[in-house]
């Protein structure tokens, strides 16, 4: 039901066309929703200051995470080699590849049963910027037998690469390297920050540990 309609004559009289426009802006006034140039510059300066503080902190977190990841990769590979040697009653090598600049260092598990040599999975690579510490007295000094190394690298060797290794016997003990006392230590180098924690390997049990 429609409501009563208003008389058109009275409606026209209620409209005052000479009433000033109250919604027009005063000359030179700035709308309440606007942003001045000074406010914009202050906002940009604050954002830049916060970014300059957060980027170094984030970089440090990433470097720390990479170091922990390197320790995890090596320890998991060591444990896999040890358990494989015990379960399959085979000699198992962990081959270390210390690569030249531009290629990541890595390690691979190789098993040998009499005359049969086979790879256990592929290469496990360290995070970029982290490498195995090489030189006298390190695990990179123990060169794996030729048949072990050939299986590990599939005949592909880059100039400047050096290889080392650890032999897990069928009992899970460390057979090689022979030197190093009751505990072997694998150390790292890092070009992006602090080096990862060194990994200690018990000769008697073959278990790896890290601080």
Buried (B, 14 or more C-beta within 10 A) or exposed (E): EEEEEEEEEEEEEEEEEEEEEEEEEEEEEEEEEEEEEEEEEEEEEEEEEEEEEEEEEEEEEEBEEBBBBBBEBBBEBBEBBBBBBBEEEBBBBBBBBBBEEEBBBBBBBBBBEEEEBEBBEEBBBBBEBBBBBBEEEBBBBBBBBEEBBBBBBEEEEEEEBBBBBBBBBBBBBBBBBEEBEEEBBBBBBBEBBEBBBEBBBBBEEBBBEBE
